[in-house]
Amino acid sequence: MTLSTHILDVEAGRPAAGVPVRAERYDPGYGAWTVAGEGVSGVDGRVGELVDPARWVPGRWRLVFDTAAVHGPDAFWPQVTVEFAVAEPVHHHVPLLLARHGYTTYRGS
């Protein structure tokens, strides 16, 4: 199982490069989120294999995007957190479509 993302700045009409992304897993034993991987989007807006496949397990996950890297320190959305549940052992791709005053996400392929 692997996890990737793709960040597109739909307002600018191009990939969002240089966005720090953190993958976190919820540990029910501790009742807390733990960092499982980190990356920065490339010129194509992509971050591949955010999590070491050995650490990728079913459960609750979230991606934390530092979107102020795109829209600056006064951004309306300085950070976007996308939480999702993983049940099956397959590749998961979670894109983020970002604009100055809105965002959306979906389960990609």
Phi and psi restraints in degrees (value plus and minus 20) as a CYANA .aco file:
   2 THR   PHI    -158.1  -118.1
   2 THR   PSI     147.6   187.6
   3 LEU   PHI    -156.6  -116.6
   3 LEU   PSI     111.0   151.0
   4 SER   PHI    -158.7  -118.7
   4 SER   PSI     147.6   187.6
   5 THR   PHI    -165.7  -125.7
   5 THR   PSI     146.0   186.0
   6 HIS   PHI    -165.7  -125.7
   6 HIS   PSI     104.9   144.9
   7 ILE   PHI    -132.3   -92.3
   7 ILE   PSI     102.4   142.4
   8 LEU   PHI    -138.1   -98.1
   8 LEU   PSI     107.7   147.7
   9 ASP   PHI    -107.3   -67.3
   9 ASP   PSI      74.0   114.0
  10 VAL   PHI     -90.4   -50.4
  10 VAL   PSI     -42.8    -2.8
  11 GLU   PHI     -89.7   -49.7
  11 GLU   PSI     -61.5   -21.5
  12 ALA   PHI    -105.8   -65.8
  12 ALA   PSI     -38.1     1.9
  13 GLY   PHI      56.1    96.1
  13 GLY   PSI      14.1    54.1
  14 ARG   PHI    -174.5  -134.5
  14 ARG   PSI     146.3   186.3
  15 PRO   PHI     -82.3   -42.3
  15 PRO   PSI     130.6   170.6
  16 ALA   PHI    -116.9   -76.9
  16 ALA   PSI      82.8   122.8
  17 ALA   PHI    -108.9   -68.9
  17 ALA   PSI     131.0   171.0
  18 GLY   PHI      58.7    98.7
  18 GLY   PSI       1.6    41.6
  19 VAL   PHI    -113.7   -73.7
  19 VAL   PSI      96.4   136.4
  20 PRO   PHI     -87.7   -47.7
  20 PRO   PSI     116.4   156.4
  21 VAL   PHI    -152.3  -112.3
  21 VAL   PSI     114.9   154.9
  22 ARG   PHI    -140.7  -100.7
  22 ARG   PSI     112.1   152.1
  23 ALA   PHI    -120.2   -80.2
  23 ALA   PSI     111.2   151.2
  24 GLU   PHI    -149.1  -109.1
  24 GLU   PSI     127.8   167.8
  25 ARG   PHI    -139.2   -99.2
  25 ARG   PSI     117.7   157.7
  26 TYR   PHI    -102.2   -62.2
  26 TYR   PSI     105.8   145.8
  27 ASP   PHI    -123.7   -83.7
  27 ASP   PSI      83.3   123.3
  28 PRO   PHI     -84.1   -44.1
  28 PRO   PSI     -45.3    -5.3
  29 GLY   PHI     -85.2   -45.2
  29 GLY   PSI     -54.3   -14.3
  30 TYR   PHI    -122.3   -82.3
  30 TYR   PSI     -34.2     5.8
  31 GLY   PHI      46.5    86.5
  31 GLY   PSI      13.7    53.7
  32 ALA   PHI    -167.3  -127.3
  32 ALA   PSI     142.2   182.2
  33 TRP   PHI    -109.4   -69.4
  33 TRP   PSI     118.9   158.9
  34 THR   PHI    -144.2  -104.2
  34 THR   PSI     123.1   163.1
  35 VAL   PHI     -91.9   -51.9
  35 VAL   PSI     108.2   148.2
  36 ALA   PHI    -132.6   -92.6
  36 ALA   PSI     -33.8     6.2
  37 GLY   PHI     158.6   198.6
  37 GLY   PSI     139.1   179.1
  38 GLU   PHI    -163.7  -123.7
  38 GLU   PSI     135.6   175.6
  39 GLY   PHI    -185.2  -145.2
  39 GLY   PSI     156.0   196.0
  40 VAL   PHI    -152.8  -112.8
  40 VAL   PSI     115.2   155.2
  41 SER   PHI     -86.3   -46.3
  41 SER   PSI     119.9   159.9
  42 GLY   PHI    -103.8   -63.8
  42 GLY   PSI    -191.3  -151.3
  43 VAL   PHI     -81.9   -41.9
  43 VAL   PSI     -43.2    -3.2
  44 ASP   PHI    -110.6   -70.6
  44 ASP   PSI     -15.3    24.7
  45 GLY   PHI      58.0    98.0
  45 GLY   PSI     -13.3    26.7
  46 ARG   PHI    -121.2   -81.2
  46 ARG   PSI     128.8   168.8
  47 VAL   PHI    -151.0  -111.0
  47 VAL   PSI      94.9   134.9
  48 GLY   PHI    -120.9   -80.9
  48 GLY   PSI     133.5   173.5
  49 GLU   PHI      21.2    61.2
  49 GLU   PSI      48.3    88.3
  50 LEU   PHI     -88.9   -48.9
  50 LEU   PSI     -45.7    -5.7
  51 VAL   PHI    -145.7  -105.7
  51 VAL   PSI     115.3   155.3
  52 ASP   PHI     -78.0   -38.0
  52 ASP   PSI     106.9   146.9
  53 PRO   PHI     -72.8   -32.8
  53 PRO   PSI     -47.7    -7.7
  54 ALA   PHI     -88.5   -48.5
  54 ALA   PSI     -43.5    -3.5
  55 ARG   PHI    -117.4   -77.4
  55 ARG   PSI     -23.6    16.4
  56 TRP   PHI    -106.5   -66.5
  56 TRP   PSI      86.6   126.6
  57 VAL   PHI    -149.5  -109.5
  57 VAL   PSI     137.6   177.6
  58 PRO   PHI     -79.2   -39.2
  58 PRO   PSI     132.6   172.6
  59 GLY   PHI     120.1   160.1
  59 GLY   PSI    -182.5  -142.5
  60 ARG   PHI    -110.0   -70.0
  60 ARG   PSI     112.1   152.1
  61 TRP   PHI    -151.0  -111.0
  61 TRP   PSI     142.6   182.6
  62 ARG   PHI    -171.5  -131.5
  62 ARG   PSI     130.4   170.4
  63 LEU   PHI    -130.3   -90.3
  63 LEU   PSI     113.1   153.1
  64 VAL   PHI    -134.5   -94.5
  64 VAL   PSI      94.3   134.3
  65 PHE   PHI    -121.2   -81.2
  65 PHE   PSI     106.7   146.7
  66 ASP   PHI    -105.8   -65.8
  66 ASP   PSI      59.6    99.6
  67 THR   PHI     -94.5   -54.5
  67 THR   PSI     -30.5     9.5
  68 ALA   PHI     -84.5   -44.5
  68 ALA   PSI     -40.0     0.0
  69 ALA   PHI     -84.6   -44.6
  69 ALA   PSI     -44.2    -4.2
  70 VAL   PHI    -113.4   -73.4
  70 VAL   PSI     -67.7   -27.7
  71 HIS   PHI    -126.0   -86.0
  71 HIS   PSI     -12.6    27.4
  72 GLY   PHI      66.8   106.8
  72 GLY   PSI     152.2   192.2
  73 PRO   PHI     -85.8   -45.8
  73 PRO   PSI     -39.1     0.9
  74 ASP   PHI    -118.0   -78.0
  74 ASP   PSI      -2.8    37.2
  75 ALA   PHI     -79.4   -39.4
  75 ALA   PSI     122.9   162.9
  76 PHE   PHI     -84.3   -44.3
  76 PHE   PSI     -58.7   -18.7
  77 TRP   PHI    -132.3   -92.3
  77 TRP   PSI      62.8   102.8
  78 PRO   PHI     -90.9   -50.9
  78 PRO   PSI     -40.7    -0.7
  79 GLN   PHI    -168.9  -128.9
  79 GLN   PSI     119.1   159.1
  80 VAL   PHI    -143.1  -103.1
  80 VAL   PSI     109.1   149.1
  81 THR   PHI    -135.2   -95.2
  81 THR   PSI     107.3   147.3
  82 VAL   PHI    -139.0   -99.0
  82 VAL   PSI      94.0   134.0
  83 GLU   PHI    -122.3   -82.3
  83 GLU   PSI     120.1   160.1
  84 PHE   PHI    -170.8  -130.8
  84 PHE   PSI     143.3   183.3
  85 ALA   PHI    -132.9   -92.9
  85 ALA   PSI     114.6   154.6
  86 VAL   PHI    -129.4   -89.4
  86 VAL   PSI     104.3   144.3
  87 ALA   PHI    -134.8   -94.8
  87 ALA   PSI     -55.8   -15.8
  88 GLU   PHI    -128.5   -88.5
  88 GLU   PSI     128.7   168.7
  89 PRO   PHI    -103.4   -63.4
  89 PRO   PSI      49.9    89.9
  90 VAL   PHI    -152.0  -112.0
  90 VAL   PSI     151.4   191.4
  91 HIS   PHI     -85.9   -45.9
  91 HIS   PSI     117.6   157.6
  92 HIS   PHI    -140.3  -100.3
  92 HIS   PSI     111.9   151.9
  93 HIS   PHI    -144.4  -104.4
  93 HIS   PSI     101.9   141.9
  94 VAL   PHI    -142.2  -102.2
  94 VAL   PSI      72.6   112.6
  95 PRO   PHI     -96.6   -56.6
  95 PRO   PSI     136.8   176.8
  96 LEU   PHI    -147.0  -107.0
  96 LEU   PSI     102.4   142.4
  97 LEU   PHI    -121.3   -81.3
  97 LEU   PSI      97.2   137.2
  98 LEU   PHI    -138.4   -98.4
  98 LEU   PSI     117.1   157.1
  99 ALA   PHI    -154.6  -114.6
  99 ALA   PSI     149.2   189.2
 100 ARG   PHI     -78.5   -38.5
 100 ARG   PSI     -58.1   -18.1
 101 HIS   PHI    -140.8  -100.8
 101 HIS   PSI       2.7    42.7
 102 GLY   PHI    -191.1  -151.1
 102 GLY   PSI     145.9   185.9
 103 TYR   PHI    -177.5  -137.5
 103 TYR   PSI     141.1   181.1
 104 THR   PHI    -168.0  -128.0
 104 THR   PSI     142.1   182.1
 105 THR   PHI    -166.9  -126.9
 105 THR   PSI     147.2   187.2
 106 TYR   PHI    -181.7  -141.7
 106 TYR   PSI     148.1   188.1
 107 ARG   PHI    -105.8   -65.8
 107 ARG   PSI      94.0   134.0
 108 GLY   PHI    -109.4   -69.4
 108 GLY   PSI    -188.5  -148.5
